[in-house]
């Protein structure tokens, strides 16, 4: 019976999937939180009239959202290729 279970459950693939999902989950969450931080920073600095700091906040926001979109596209490509 244990030999049958060993062939049904691929432990290595299961651990790889769990590790990849953990890393992706933390990475996308971090990227989205950085994007939100940049958006808030942009709005606050623009309101206060600090153009350079507002530009930096806008750059951080766009970069964070771009990372989130790239992660979603990458995930879709991986899911459809297997």
N, C-alpha and C positions, 0 to 999 in steps of 0.2 A: 504494500500500500504506500509506503513512503517513497518508493521509486517512482510511482505514478504521480505523486504530488510534486516531486522534484522536476518532472518534465512539464507539468501543467503550469507551475508558477516559476517564472523566470526572475529569480531574486535580484540578479544584477541589473536587469532592465527596469525592474520596479524601483530599486534604489536610485538609479540614474534619473528616472522620471520624477521621483520625489525631490531629489536634490535640485534638479532643473526648475521645478515649479516653485520651490522655496526661494531660490536665487532670483527668478523672474518676478515673483511676487514682491519681494523686498525691493528689487531694483526699480520696478515700475512705480511702486508706491513712493519711493524716494524721489524719483524723477518728477512725478506729479506734484509732490509737496514742494519741491524746488520751483516748479513752474508757478504754483500758487503764490509762493513767497515773492517771486519776481514780479508777478502781477500786482500784488498789494504794494510792493516797494515802488513800482512804476507809478501807481495812482497817488501814493502819498508824496513822492518827490515831485511829481508834476504839479500837484496842488500847491506845494510849497514853493514852486518856481525854480527848482534845481534841475536844470535841463540835462546835465551830464549824468547825474545819479539816476534820473528817470530813464535815460537811454540805456544805462546799465541794467536797470530793472527790467526793461522791455526785452533786452537781449537775453537775459537769464530766463525770462518767462517763455519766450519763443523757443529757446534751446531745450528747455524742459518739456514743453509740449511736443516738440519734434522728436525727442527721445521716446516719449509715450507712443506717438503714432508709429514710429519705426518699430517699436516692440510689438505692437499689435499686428503690423504688416508681416513682420518676421514670424510671429506665431501662426498667422493664417497660412503663410507659405509652408511652414514646417508641417502643419496639420494636413494640408492638402497634398503634400508630396509623399506621404507614407501610406 
